[in-house]
Amino acid sequence: AQKITQTQPGMFVQEKEAVTLDCTYDTSDPSYGLFWYKQPSSGEMIFLIYQGSYDQQNATEGRYSLNFQKARKSANLVISASQLGDSAMYFCAMREGRGTDKLIFGTGTRLQVFP
Amino acid sequence: EPEVTQTPSHQVTQMGQEVILRCVPISNHLYFYWYRQILGQKVEFLVSFYNNEISEKSEIFDDQFSVERPDGSNFTLKIRSTKLEDSAMYFCASTPWGEGANEKLFFGSGTQLSVL
């Protein structure tokens, strides 16, 4: 079974609108962390937002917020007021449990923002 | 903001040749990582490194791969005898602390390795 599932290979959104990128995860470990990264066409991986499994509130970082629904095992990224520069690949990732260093990534969602 | 630096940005090599990919992590960081991304596929963990030794590695990281921190600033990934399937973007990353669930990984811009 996939640990991280991103079911939207591509999404379109108009500038200034909000968009939600879906991510579901699979783990039986009670302690985990969820991350979103942005990869523009230049290739670098840019950290956007983090949510810990024990965090009571949804994480927010500027225009980014994470809609964390623990019972549904979903960690959707919400981008408000989309900008043309938001066009990029977006990856959801999980660090599963303690005692591990690795992030497990999803397949990504390509977001296109149009004027 | 400080950044992770990777060189070269693009490396072309012949199958069977050795390559060394170089990274300069952020100076006060303690944990270092290599990830790779084959074109069109997901990013995959290769190895993590702390206190001058490997702390975790994936099944991809076989005997052909090695990592080293030769001089306290550089962090290198060596592929001893490259194969066609090693062609990928290789990302170096670092973090000031490890284990636990809340550290932010700082990634470099990547080295695109092309094996011919």
Interface residues (C-beta under 8 A of the other chain):
Chain A: S31 Y32 G33 F35 Y37 S42 G43 E44 M45 I46 F47 Y50 G52 S53 F91 A93 R95 R98 G99 T100 D101 K102 L103 I104 F105 G106 T107 G108
Chain B: Y31 Y33 Y35 Q41 K42 V43 E44 F45 S48 S55 E56 S58 M89 F91 A93 G98 E99 G100 A101 N102 K104 L105 F106 F107 G108 S109 G110 Q112
